[in-house]
Amino acid sequence: MVNVIENLKKIHLPFFTPFFVCLDIGTTITRIAIPNKGIILSEPTCIGQNTKTHEYIFFGGEAQSIIGKTPNFVSIVHPVVNGVISDFDAQVALTRKFVEQAVYPYLKSFSFLRPPLAAISAVPHRATEIEQKALAEVLSKVGFSSTYIIERPIVTAIGGGINIFTHRPHLIIDMGGGLIELTIISGGGIVVEKTLKNAGLAMNHLISNYIYLKYGLILGEATCEELKTSLLNFNDDAKTIMIRGKSLENGLPKSIRIKSAEIKEAVLSSLIQIADVIKEVIEIAPPEIVDEIYDKGILFAGQMTQIPGIDRYFSQELKINCVILDDPGNATIRGLMRLAKNPADLDRLSNPTI
C-alpha cells in the first residue's frame, strides 16, 4: 500500500502536490507570498486582544494604528521580539488570520480536493532549536502539513540574487526592525556571523529618549517612527517637521519643530556601534575572505536601508564600497519564493523541525 501511495505522488496529482506558501514573519512586518503569484500580504506583526474575553479582535495594520488609543481592557501585542516568537498564542491567532485573509482565496480553484499546504519560513541564524520548533508549531496549528525552516541570512542572500553555493564570499548586513544580522556567506553556509538588537525599533526608543531629555516631551511610538522615516538621512538634506507630544511639565499637548540634524544625533551612537561590529566581523574572517570582501563590497538589505544615504555613511566609516540590494525590504520573502521553486535547494538548506 505504501508503494502505491509513493507512486501516486510521483504523478503529481493536485491532492498530493503541496501548495507552497512563503512566510517571512518579522519583528515589525509579516509578509506572505505564493510562488508565481508574488507577495500577497504585507502587514505589521501586531495583534490586539480583549483581556476580558481573551479574544483577539484587531490584526495587523488595524492593531498597529490604535496603539496608545485603546481602553484598558484592550492589549496590543507584538508577538515577535528580536526575530523570534515571544507570544505563542498571539502568533498563532495572527498567522491564522493572515493565512485565511491572503492564502485561502487562492485555494478556491481546487473544488474537489484541496492540496496539502506546505510552509517555507525563515528564522535568525542564532535562533535556538526551541525557537525554531515554536515557529514550526505555529505553522502546524494554522494548517500547514509540512514546514521548511531556513536561516534568514541564507534566504536573504538568495533573494538578493546571490549564488550562495559558490566559494565566493559575500558580507551581507540585514537591517530589520528587530535584529541586525551581519553575515559572511560562502560555500552554501555561514562562515562568520554576528547579531545586534539595536535595529529599527531600538532607534525609535533612542529618538524618544532624545526628545524627552532635550525638550521634556513624551512621544508615542508612531510619532518616533514618523520622525525616523521623515527626517533621518545622510544626504545632508536639512528638513524640519512639526510634531506634537505630551509636555512633561503639565501633561498638556505641546508642539515643537524637529530638525534632521537632531534625529541624526539621536541615533548616531547606534549607527557607530553597527559600523564597529561590521569591522569586528571583517577582522575575525579568514584573510582570503577579507580580500574578496574588499573587492566586492558589503551588501545591505532590510527596511532600514530605506534611510537615504545610509550606504554612503557606512562606505565613509568603513572605507569599503557598500551596495544596497534591489528591493532590500523584500529580499527575504523573494528568497523564500525562489527556494519554493527549487525543491533540491530547499531540502538542502532547511533545518529539521521535528
N, C-alpha and C positions, 0 to 999 in steps of 0.2 A: 504493500500500500504506500509506503514511504517513497519508493522508487517511482510510482505512478505520479505522485504529487510533484516530485522534483522534476520529472519530465514535463509536466504541465506548466511548471514555472518557466521552463526554458522556451516555451511557445510564446511567452509574453502576453498572456491573456490579460485584459484590463483589470480583472479582480485579483490577479497575482502580482502585477507590476505596481510597485509602490508609487504613490503620488507624493513627490518630494516638495517639502516646504522649508524654506530657509528662514531662520530666525536669528537676528542679531539683537540680543537682549542686553542693552547697555544701561549704564547707571542713569543716564538722563533721557535717552531716546531708545525706543524699541522699533526695529524695522523688520518687516516681514516681506519676503519675496517668493515668487514662484518661477522656476526656470522657464524661459521662453515667454514669460509674461512681464517680468520686471518687478520692481518694488511696488507692492500693493498696499502697504501701510507704513506710515512713519508717525509715531505718536510718542508723547512723553511717557516715561516709565513711572507712572504716578497713578494712585488709586485712592478713592475716598470711601471711608467706612462709617456707617451709623453705629456708634458704640453701644447704643441701647438695644438694637436688634441684631447687632453683629452682621449686618447685611452690607455688602459692597454696592454702593449706589452711584459713584462717579468714577469715570475711567479716562485715562489718557489726558488729552488736551483739556477736557472739561474739568477734571480734577486739578490740573495744573493752574487753570485760570482762576480758581476760587481759593487758592492758598492765602491764608490770613483773613478770609472773609466769611468763614463758616461759624455756625453756632458751636457751643461746647461739645455737643454730642456727635459732631462730625469730625473724624480724624483723617487727615490727609497723610498718606504713607508713600514713601519711596522704597519699594520692596527690594531694590538692588542697590547695594552700597559697595563702592570701590570695585565694581565689576562682578561681584558675586551676590547670590541671593541671601538676603538677611531676614526677610519675612516670607516664609514658605507659602502659607495660606493665601496671603495677598497676591503673591506672584502667580499662583495657580488661577485665582479668580481673574486677574488682569490678562494673563495669557489666553485663558479660555474665551474671554470677551473679544480679544483681538482676533483670535482664530475664527470665531463664529462670524465676526464682522467682515473680515477680509478674505478668508480662505473658503468658507462654506459656499459662497456664491459660485465659485469655480467648480464645485462638486455636483452642481445640479445637472450637469450634462450626462452624468453617469446615472441613468434612470433605473437600470436593472440591479447592478451590484456596485457599491462604492468601493474603490480600491483602498488598500491599506495606506494609511498616512505615515510617511517617513520624515522625521525632522532632522535638519542639519543646523547645528548651532556652534557658537564659539565661546571659549572661556579664557580668562587671563592665563598666561604661562604659569604663574605662581599659584593658581587655584589648586587647593588640596583635593585629594581623592573624594573626600566627603562633599566638598563644594561642587565638584563635577557631578557626583551622583545626585545631589539635590536638584541640579538643572535637569538631569535626565528624568528624575522622578516627576518634576513639574510637567515636562512634556508628555510623559506617560499618562499622567492623570488628565491631561487635556484631551487625550485621544489618539496620540501617536503610538503606533505599534512598534516602531523601531526608531532609534535615535543615534545620531553620529555627532560626537563632540570633538571639536578640533581646537587647538591652541590659537588664540586670537592673532598673535603676531604672524603666524604662518598664513592664516586666512587673509589678513590684510595685505601681505606681500603678494599673494596670488591675485587679489583684487586690484592691485596696482600694476598688474601685467608682468610681474617678475617670475621667471622660471626658477623656482626655489631648489630644484634638483641639480642644478649645475653647481660646480665648485667655485663659483664667482660670488664672493661675499657681498652682502648689502646691509648697511646700517639703516634701520627703519625706526622712526620715532612716531608712535601712535599717541596723539594728544587728544584724549577724550574728555568726557565730563567728570568721570570719577577717578580714572587712572591715566598715568602716562607710562607707556611701556617702551623701553629703549632696548632694541634687539638687533643683534648681528645674526643673519641667517645665511647659511651656506650648506650645500650638500643635502638639502631636504630637511634640515633641522636647525635648532637654535644653538649657536656657538657661545654667545655671551648675552646675558640679559640682566637688566635692572628695572625696577619699578618704582615710580613715585606716585604719591597720593595728592600732590599739590596741583591738581588739574583744574578744569573749568569751574567746578563748584567751589573748590578751595579759594580760587581767585575772587569769586563773588564775596566770600567771607572777608578776604583781605580788603576789598573795596568798602564793605560795610563797616569794618573796624576803622578804616582810614577816615571816612566821613564822620563817624561817631566821635573820634578823638579830635578831629580838626574843627568840625562845625557844631558838635553837640546835637547831631541829627540822627535819628533812628530810621533806617531804611528797611523796606521789605525785600524779600528775595527777588521778586520780579523787577524791582527798580534797580537793584545791583546788576542784574543780568542785562538790563537795558543800557546802563552806563558802560558796561564792558563792551557790548556789541556796537554801540553807537560812537563811543569816544576812543577806545583803545586802538591805537595804530602806531606803526613805526615808519610811516612815510612822511613824518613831520607835518601832517595835516593838523592845523590848530582848529579845533572845534569846541563849541560851548553849547551846553543844553541846560534848560531849567528843570529842576526836579523838586518834588515836594515830599517831605517826610514829617516825622513826629519830633517836635522840639524836646530836648532833654530837660530844658528849664521849666516849662509849664505844661508839657504834654499836648500842646496845640499844634496844628499844621504849620509848617514853616517851609518857605521856598528859598532855594539858593541856586546859583549858577555854578556849574562844574566844568572845568576845562579838561581837554585831552591830557595835558601835562600832569594833572593831578591823578588821573586814573593810571597813567604810566608809572608814576611814582609809587602808587599804592601796590601795584603788582610786580614791581621791578625785582624785589627780593626773590619772588617765586621763579621768575624767568632766569635770574642768575643761578639759582640752585639747579634748574634744569640744565643749563649750559655746563655747570660743574660736573653733573652726573654724566653728561654726554662725554666729557673729557675723561672721566673715570672708565667708561665703557671702552673707549679707544685705547686707554693706557693698559688695560688688562687683556686686550685682544692680542693674539699672536702677531708677530711683526709682518708676516706675509699678508695678513688680512688688513692691517693698518695701511699698508702701502696701497692696496686696491681701493680702500675707502677714500683715501685722499685723492685718488684719481677720479673716482665716480661721484663722490659727494655723498651727502646724507639725504635720505628720503623722508618726507614728513607726510603724515596722514592724520585724520581725526578732525573733529569740529573746531578745535582751537586754531587750526591753520587758516581759518577764515579771518583772523585778525590781520588787517592789511600790513604788509611789510615785515611780518614775523620771520619769514625766511631770510630776509636781508639782515635782520637783527642777529640771528644765530650765525649767519655767514661772517659777520663782522666780529662776533665774540669768539668764534672757533677757528677763524681763518681757513674754513673749508666751504666749498660750494654746497649750498642747501637748496633742495628742489622739493616743491610740493607736488604730490601725485595729482593726477586728474581726478576731479570729483572726490576730494580726500575724505569727506564725511561719509561717503557711501562705499569706501574701499572694502570694508569688511563684508558687507552684505553682497557686494559684487563677487568677492572671493568665494563666498558660500555658494552662489549661483553657478560659478564655474566648476566647483567641485561636484555639484549635483549632476552636472553633465559629463563627469569623468569618474565613473564608479571605481576604476582601478586606483586612482589617486585618493579618492575618498576613503576606501578601505585601508590604504597605506598610511594615511595621516590621522585617522580618527583614533581617539583614545577609547579603551574598553570602559564601558559604564555599567558593568554587571554588578 
